[in-house]
Amino acid sequence: MRFIVVFLGLLAFALQPAQAASSPNLRTLEQQLRSVLSGASSDVGVAALDLTTGETVSINGNTAFPMASTVKVAVAAAYLSQVDHGRRSLDDKIGGQSASRLMERMMIHSDNRATDMLMRDLGGPKGIQEYVDYLGLYNFRVDRTIARLLADKRDLWDERDSSTPLAMVDLLRRLDKGKALKPESHSYLLDLMARCATGRNRMKALLPWGTRVEHKTGTLNGYTSDVGYITLQNGHRVAVALFARGGSDRPRTIATVARAIYDGFTRLFSWPSFGAMVTSEGHK
């Protein structure tokens, strides 16, 4: 019996998402990020993953942070998954508006009412959580509607409606690899995220002009976040989750970290490997 318990414990550990530790090739970037964050007054969580090679960097990657409006990525994906299975359509009317219009309002303008209308159509927070569980995500909780979350007393350390940076990046990875959504739905979601009109002073602020970013922001009193995809000049795409709570100048901190991630991943795949640890995919 004891052997079975130990075995199940080891199995559960093995099934956990990507490790919190950064990839060996990105230890220099991790040190740089720690140096940047050492001067920040906020509690910051960072995770970034090269979707081609799997190289990862994280700071507080397994710490739970509020998702706020970044949960809308999961809501959009849950609805599009239903479209893929023929159970719903983007032309469906919800509260007198088409689902496609509600999706645009939710993802581009971060409209909370549109989000709750879509969430309610999908079975409420429970329905979104069931989709997240179906994808096999850990440390990703959907407990309340946006209206309920905003009405409740604010606690930025409440584990309800939270995600770790690594869990959010894992969601982005699964959506990008074509296993969660069909190509048409995946492209539709990326187009919405590319048109995000909020948070221009966050992830995008310090990146080179013309850098393609598909993202979704989150904001609460005392909390700022930005999650999504950054495309590097070499064509590699990096999934990024940046959460910051408390302190001051959170948008600037997020912008600085995003630029460090951009530069760090670019340098990694610009160096000659000399037969070392950079994979052959990094030279395509």
N, C-alpha and C positions, 0 to 999 in steps of 0.2 A: 504493500500500500504506500509506504513511504517513497519507494522508487517511482511510483506513478505520479505522486504529488510533485516530486522533484522534476520528473520528465515534463509534466505539464507546465511547470514554472519556466523551464528552459525553453519550451516551445513558444510560450507567450512572449518571452524576451526576444526570441528569434524573429517573431512576427511584427515586432515594433518597427516604426518607420525609420527612415535614414538616420544614421547616428548623429549625435550632437557635435561630435568632434569634427573639426575642419579637415579637409583632405591635406595630406603632407605637402603637396605642391602649393597650397594656399596658406601655409602657416605665416608667411611674411605678410600677406594681406590681413590675416586675422590679427597679427600684432599691430598693424597700422590701424585697423578698426578699433582695437582696444585703446590705442593711444588717443584716437579721435574722441571716443566715448568717455575717456577718463576725465575730460574737461566738460562733459555735458552734465547739466543739472537734472536731466530726465532719466527715468528707468527705461532703457532701450533694449529691444529684442531685434535680432537680425538673422536672416537666413537667405542664402543665395545658392542656386544650383544651375550649373551649365547643363542644359537639356541634351547636349550631344555627348558629352564625356562623363557626366555624373560628378564632376568635381564640385565640392561643396565647401562653403564657409558659413560659420554661424557663431553668434554671440548671444548667450541666453536663449539658445535655440529651442530648448525644452521647457521654457517658462511660459505660463499661460498669460495672455494679454487679452483685453477686450477686443472684439472684432469691429464693433460699431458697424459702419456701412460696408466694410469689406466683406461681410457675410453675403452681400448681394451677389457676389460671384457665384456662391453656392446656390442661391435662389435661382439665378439665371440658368445655371447648369442643370438644376433639377427640372426646370420647366422644359428646357431644350431636350433633355433625355426623354421626357414624355412625348415630345414631338417626334423624336427619332423612332419611338416604339408605336407611333400611330395613335396614341391615346389623346393627344391634344394637337392643336394647330396654332400657329402664330396669328391666324385670322380669327381665332375664337374670341368672342366678346366676353369680357369680364367687367362687370359693373358699367356696362355701356361703352367700354373702350376695347379696342383690339389688344390682344396679348402683345403684339409687336410694339404697339405704342407704349404700353406699360413698361415693356423691357427697355425701350429707349429712355423713358423718363427715369427709370431706376438706375440704369448703368451710366448714362451720360450726365444726367443732372442730379443723381442721387436722391430722387424723390422718394420719401418715406411712405407716403400713402400708396403710391404705385407698388412699392415693395410688399406692403402688407396685403394688398389686393391679390397679388400673384401668390404670396405665401398662403393666404387663406384658400385659394383655389387648389393648392397642392396639399392641403390637409394641415395647414398651420405649421408652427415650428416642429411639431412631431414629424410631419411629412418631410421636411427638409432634413431633419436628423436621420430619418430612415434612408434617405438618399446618400447622405454622408457615410452612414454605416455600410451601405451597400457597396460603396467605393472602397471600403476597407481602411478608412482614415481613423487615426487615433488622435486623442487630445484636441478634438474639434467639436464644440458643443453649440447647439442651437436650441435655446430654451424659451425665448419670448419673441413676440412680434416687436417691430421697431417702436410702435406706439407704446407698448407696455414697458419696454426697456427705457424709453425716455421719461415715462411717467414715474418709474420707480426711483427710490432714493439712490443717488449715484455712489457707486463703490468701484473704483478702478481696479480693485484686486478681487472682485467677485468672479468666481470661475464660471458662472453662467454666461452663455453667449461669448465664449472665449475660444481662442486658438493659440497654440504655440507657433512661433515663426516657422519651425520645421514642418508642422502639420499643414499650415497654409501653403507652403512651397510644395508639399506633397500633393495637395489638391491641384495646384497649378500644373504640376508635372503630369498627373493623371489626365487632366483635361487636354493637355498638349499632345500626349502620345497616342491619341485616337482611340483609346480603350473606353473612355467615358462618354464621348460624343462622336457622332458620325461627322465626316469632313465638312459637310454643309453647315451643320450646327456649330462646329468648332470655329469655322471661318466667320460665321455670323456673330458669335460671342466676341471673337478678337476684334472685329470691326467696331462693335459697341465700345469695347474697352479702349480702343485707339482713339475714340471720339470723346473720351471722358473730359468733361469741362471743368472739373473741380480739382483743387490741389496743384495748381501750376507752380507753386513755390515749394513743392516737395520733391518727389523722385525725379521729375523732369528738369528741375530748375538749373542744375549745374552740368547737365550732360551736354556733350558736343551738339551744336546745332544740327538738326535733321535726324537725330537719333530716333529710331522708331520705338515708341513705348506704348504698350497696351496695359492699362492699369485701372485700379479702383481704389478710391480713398475712403478713409473713415475718420470721423471727427466727433468728439464729445468734449465737454468742459474738462480741461486738463489732460486731454488725450488726442493724439494725432497719429494717423497711420497711412500707409500706401503699399499696395501689393500689386504685382503684375509681372510683365515680361519686358526685358530690355534687349534689343538686338544690337550686338557689337558690330564694329566695322568689318570684322572678319566673317560675319554671317552667323556666328554662334548666338544662340538666344539663351538668356539667363533669367530664370524665375526668381523673383525677389519678394521677400516679405519684410517690411520695416514697421515696427510698432514702437511708440514712445508715449509714456505716461508721466504725469507730474513735471515739475521743473518748468523751464521757460525755453523759448526759441526751438520748439520741437520741429517745425517745418525745416528750419535751417540745418538742424542736426540730421534729419532724414535726407535732405539734399546732399549734404557733405558725404554721408555714408554711401548713398547711391553712386556718387561720382567715384569714390574710392573703390567700390565694387566694379564699376565699369573699367577703370584703369587697371585694377588688379587682375581681372579675368582677361583683359586684352593683352597685358604683358605676358601672362602665363602661356598664351598660345601664339605669341610672337617670337618667343625664345626658341633657338634650336634645341632639339631634345637630346642630341648626342647619345641616342639609345636609352635615354632615361625614362622617366615615368609618364611623360606626355604621350597619350595614345595616338595611334595613327589617325584617328578620326579628327584629332585636333589640327591636322595639316590639310584637311580637305578644303 
